[in-house]
Amino acid sequence: MYSFRTSLHLLFGNECDMKKKFFFYFILLYLTACAAAAGISHLVYQLALREETVEFEAGERIYIAGRNAMLGHLFESIFSDLLFLSDQTLLKSFLSNGNPETKRLLRDEYCAFARRKKKYDQVRLLDLSGREIIRVNCQGNRSEIVPEEALQNKSSRYYFIKTLESDGVYVSHMDLNVEHQVIEIPHKPVMRFGLTVRDLKGTKKGVLVLNYLGNHLFHMITHGDEPSAGNLMIVNRDGYWLLGPVKDDLWGFMIPERTQCTFNEKYPGAWANISEISSGQIHGTGGIFTWDTVHIGIQKELSWKLVSNVPEQRILEELESFKEKLTLYNGVIMLLLAIPVFLFTCMGYKRKHLQEALFRSANYDALTGLANRALFYTILNQTIAHAGRYNEKFAVLFIDIDGFKQVNDSLGHDAGDVLLSQAAGRLTACIRASDFAARLGGDEFVVILRKIAKPLDVKTVAQKIIDSFSSPFSLSPHTATVGASIGISFYPESGTSPELLVKTADSQMYRSKRQGKNTYSLCPSGDGEAT
């Protein structure tokens, strides 16, 4: 026998050539393995990049949806507070008689309300001329009633005028509080919610206004249990920031030196989508932008864009640690596991494919694709158990194709098979997705109609099946016209066992045939009495 060295010699020639060629093939195989490892590493990195991006995208979609829902609940609570205050008997009584003692009690009530809620800057009651009747100022846990001599006339203020014109709750835009024509420092974002109030006779007597503190809103959505992976922003319809990562970019519509600080200026590509589309997500040069529209009340012009921005650098930072781990471990792990994982996957796939094939062959009809007799009785038993537990009704339809034997005899079994397959498709199209159809054998089909409200619903489905089967079947190059005789039983009226339900439906099917075929008969009671 030849030694390994002799074999190499015979294969490659002399010893020098052997060494050169052996080294050449060694390097070639080594480089091939390195290239394979590099390719796998690159693929894994790209998959990881995509997976990481998808996780960011999914997380931000959930985050934005949750924060928008949170805002919706917040505004609903404010509307509820305003409606509660406006509907108080104490308020209506004061507006009817102007009693000083009632007014004092009303002031105390507003003071306690503001102190308890902690999210309102002011609670004000104004008469129809715009003069403040009651004003309560609140700061943290402290609230104070403004004395009569310090009350002001707000008849020229836009929120008073708009509230009088509104049929329901008026909501102002969020802006910075202004005192004596100057923006208050530190900035105090506020929204005003106004509603007209009436006396006991239903006569309009004034306006109730709640000043809501915007910082309460900002703190609520930025300090949730699950913070955003990026920067959370609120932008108004014109693209000005109400909330954003850069403090000096906020409130550009009120501060002259910030008029150019808009979302459009910083992210023009993203704003083109955000301003036009109610909600969505894009991945561009600025990173991942996820947004939703915040609707406040019924005023169409009052809406915000709630935006999350995950910068590209944030994604790369997350991937950097993975890249380092991949550099350390990926080559060896991929080379060792590539073949076993591939073989294991192939074996697993074959096993699963075989299991699915066995299941289908045991439970489904090969010709029509419908469930077979065994699966039908399994589902019927489950349906009976479910209906018994939840006190529901269902119906069993036993369907026999009229004229099928003539088609088989005259056109052949192949044509009959085509007709059965088409009949199964028509039958499935006539029932709901929640219903169940099966082929018992030959030209016999059964249907379980779940959750029926009244027999008329079943009759409608039965007639629909008859009409569908009455249309000619294309059995190229021939056509055939058949019909359907249907028998119907009901649970629990016709029986509570699978055998009795099927037997009753079968009996009614033969009754349909005796009546002239291509019709249906149903038996709602268990005594076999047909209707």
Secondary structure by P-SEA (a helix, b strand, c coil): cccaaaaaaaacccaaaaaaaaaaaaaaaaaaaaaaaaaaaaaaaaaaaaaaaaaaaaaaaaaaaaaaaaaaaaaaaaaaaaaaaaacaaaaaaaacccaaaaaaaaaaaaaaaaaaccccbbbbbcccccccbbbbbcccbbbbbcccccccccccaaaaaaaaccccccccccccccccccccccccbbbbbbbbbcccccccbbbbbbccaaaaaaaaaaccccccccccccccccccccccccccccccccccccccccccccaaaaaaaaccccccccccccbbbbbbbbccccccbbbbbbbbbcaaaaaaaaaaaaaaaaccaaaaaaacaaaaaaaaaaaaaaaaaaaaaaaaaccccccccccaaaaaaaaaaaaaaaaaacccbbbbbbbbcaaaaaaaaccaaaaaaaaaaaaaaaaaaccccbbbbbccccbbbbbbcccccaaaaaaaaaaaaaaaacccccccbbbbbbbbbbbbccccccccaaaaaaaaaaaaaaaaaacccbbbbbcccccccc
